[in-house]
Amino acid sequence: MGKCVIFSAPSGAGKTTIVRYLLSRSELQLDFSVSATSRRPREGEKDGVDYYFLTREQFQEKIRNGEFIEWEEVYEGTFYGTLKKEIERIWARGCHVVFDVDVKGGLNLKKKFGSQALLIFVMPPSIEELERRLRLRSTDDEKVIKERVKKAEEELKYAPQFDVRLVNDSLEKTLKEAYAIVAQFIAR
């Protein structure tokens, strides 16, 4: 079995950018665990690449069948989760698993994998900067942005429970720090 590197953050903090960078570094032997969700795809997202896009009914059936390692109703009526088959697929290839999950999902995964997992919380420099980033993405309407900011304020309270807290104030610096942290974890 390989190791697990778990990235969690409020929406807009930059975790997906960091994860994509680390995945591009082949020497780390990382592979991405594609999460399942019941939300609709955003423009440009592909099923099986960005997420496994399921209907709410399909998601709930997989819950009943015990197909998830962890799952969460992140927003009312919108589920996210990690399928067991994803981890098995990645470890069968001899790689380490990288997760890009919500805060509660990250904590749940850490409980399951223990010292085999590194739990990293990516923090925005401030709530104001987070809101600015969400607006720049232009993927959500005003109501969704307000929900995400409110949720971020709650998620930040969980940061002390993580193994590492990484403040994404300068992307170049944050990418270097993330690389060093992950490389060191994998090497031990």
C-alpha positions in Angstrom: 0.0 0.0 0.0 1.1 3.5 -0.8 0.7 6.6 1.2 -2.1 9.2 1.2 -1.7 13.0 0.9 -4.9 14.8 1.7 -5.5 18.4 0.8 -8.4 20.3 2.2 -9.3 23.9 2.1 -12.2 26.3 1.8 -13.4 26.8 -1.8 -11.1 29.3 -3.5 -8.1 28.8 -1.3 -6.0 27.3 -4.1 -5.8 23.6 -3.2 -6.7 22.4 -6.7 -3.9 24.5 -8.2 -1.4 23.0 -5.6 -2.6 19.5 -6.2 -2.3 19.8 -10.0 1.3 21.1 -9.6 2.3 18.2 -7.4 0.7 15.7 -9.8 2.8 17.1 -12.6 6.0 16.2 -10.6 6.4 12.5 -11.7 9.2 11.9 -9.2 6.6 12.0 -6.4 4.7 9.1 -7.9 1.3 10.6 -7.1 -2.0 9.9 -8.6 -5.2 11.8 -8.1 -8.2 10.2 -6.4 -11.2 11.4 -8.4 -14.1 12.2 -6.0 -17.7 11.6 -6.7 -20.3 14.4 -6.5 -24.0 14.9 -7.0 -23.4 18.5 -8.2 -23.6 19.4 -11.9 -20.4 19.8 -13.8 -18.9 23.2 -14.3 -17.9 24.3 -17.8 -14.9 22.3 -18.9 -15.2 19.6 -16.3 -15.1 16.0 -17.4 -16.8 13.0 -15.8 -14.2 10.5 -14.5 -11.4 13.2 -14.7 -12.5 16.1 -12.5 -15.2 14.2 -10.6 -17.5 11.2 -11.1 -20.7 13.1 -11.6 -23.7 11.2 -10.2 -27.3 12.0 -9.7 -28.3 12.4 -6.0 -30.1 9.0 -6.3 -27.0 7.3 -7.8 -24.9 8.8 -5.0 -27.3 7.6 -2.3 -27.4 4.1 -3.8 -23.6 3.9 -3.6 -23.8 5.0 0.1 -26.3 2.2 0.8 -24.0 -0.3 -1.0 -21.0 0.8 1.1 -18.9 1.9 -1.9 -17.5 5.0 -0.2 -14.5 5.3 2.1 -16.0 8.7 3.2 -18.8 10.9 2.0 -20.4 14.2 3.1 -23.4 16.3 2.3 -21.3 19.4 1.9 -24.1 21.7 0.8 -27.8 21.0 1.2 -28.6 18.3 -1.4 -25.0 18.2 -2.8 -22.9 15.2 -1.8 -19.2 14.6 -2.2 -17.3 11.4 -1.5 -14.3 9.1 -2.0 -15.0 5.8 -3.7 -13.1 2.8 -2.4 -12.3 1.6 -5.9 -10.3 4.8 -6.5 -7.7 4.1 -3.8 -7.5 0.5 -4.9 -6.8 1.6 -8.5 -4.0 4.0 -7.5 -2.3 1.6 -5.1 -2.4 -1.2 -7.7 -0.4 1.1 -10.0 2.3 1.5 -7.2 1.5 5.2 -6.6 0.6 7.4 -3.6 -2.9 8.8 -3.5 -3.6 12.5 -3.5 -7.0 13.7 -2.3 -8.6 17.1 -2.9 -11.5 17.0 -0.5 -13.6 19.1 1.8 -12.4 19.7 5.4 -14.7 17.0 7.0 -13.8 14.5 4.3 -10.1 15.2 4.9 -10.5 14.6 8.7 -12.5 11.4 8.0 -9.8 10.1 5.6 -7.0 10.8 8.2 -9.0 8.8 10.7 -9.2 5.8 8.3 -5.5 5.9 7.2 -3.7 7.2 10.3 0.0 7.7 10.0 -0.1 6.5 6.4 -1.8 9.8 5.6 -0.6 13.4 5.7 -3.4 15.9 6.2 -2.7 19.4 4.7 -5.0 22.4 5.2 -4.6 25.1 2.6 -5.5 28.5 4.1 -6.3 31.7 2.3 -4.4 34.8 3.6 -7.8 36.2 4.7 -11.6 35.7 4.2 -11.6 38.9 2.1 -9.0 37.5 -0.3 -10.9 34.2 -0.5 -14.1 36.1 -1.5 -12.1 38.1 -4.1 -10.7 34.8 -5.6 -14.2 33.2 -5.7 -15.5 36.3 -7.6 -12.5 36.1 -10.1 -13.3 32.5 -10.9 -16.7 33.7 -12.3 -18.2 30.2 -11.8 -20.8 30.9 -9.2 -23.6 33.4 -8.7 -23.8 35.8 -5.8 -25.8 33.4 -3.6 -23.3 30.6 -4.0 -20.4 32.9 -3.3 -22.0 34.0 -0.1 -22.6 30.4 0.9 -19.0 29.5 0.2 -17.6 32.4 2.2 -19.9 31.5 5.2 -18.8 27.8 4.9 -15.1 28.9 4.7 -15.4 30.8 8.0 -16.6 27.5 9.6 -14.0 25.4 7.9 -11.1 27.6 9.1 -12.0 26.5 12.6 -10.8 23.0 11.8 -7.3 24.0 10.7 -5.7 23.2 14.0 -6.7 19.5 13.6 -4.6 19.2 10.5 -1.0 17.9 10.3 0.1 20.9 8.3 -1.4 24.4 7.7 -0.2 26.0 4.5 -1.1 29.7 3.9 -1.5 30.3 0.2 -0.5 34.0 0.1 2.1 33.7 -2.7 1.4 30.8 -5.2 5.1 30.3 -6.1 6.2 30.1 -2.5 3.2 27.9 -1.6 4.0 25.4 -4.4 7.6 25.1 -3.2 6.5 24.6 0.4 3.9 22.0 -0.7 6.5 20.1 -2.7 9.0 20.0 0.1 6.3 18.8 2.6 5.0 16.1 0.4 8.4 14.8 -0.8 9.6 14.6 2.9 6.5 12.7 3.9 6.7 10.2 1.0 10.5 9.6 1.7 9.9 8.4 5.3 
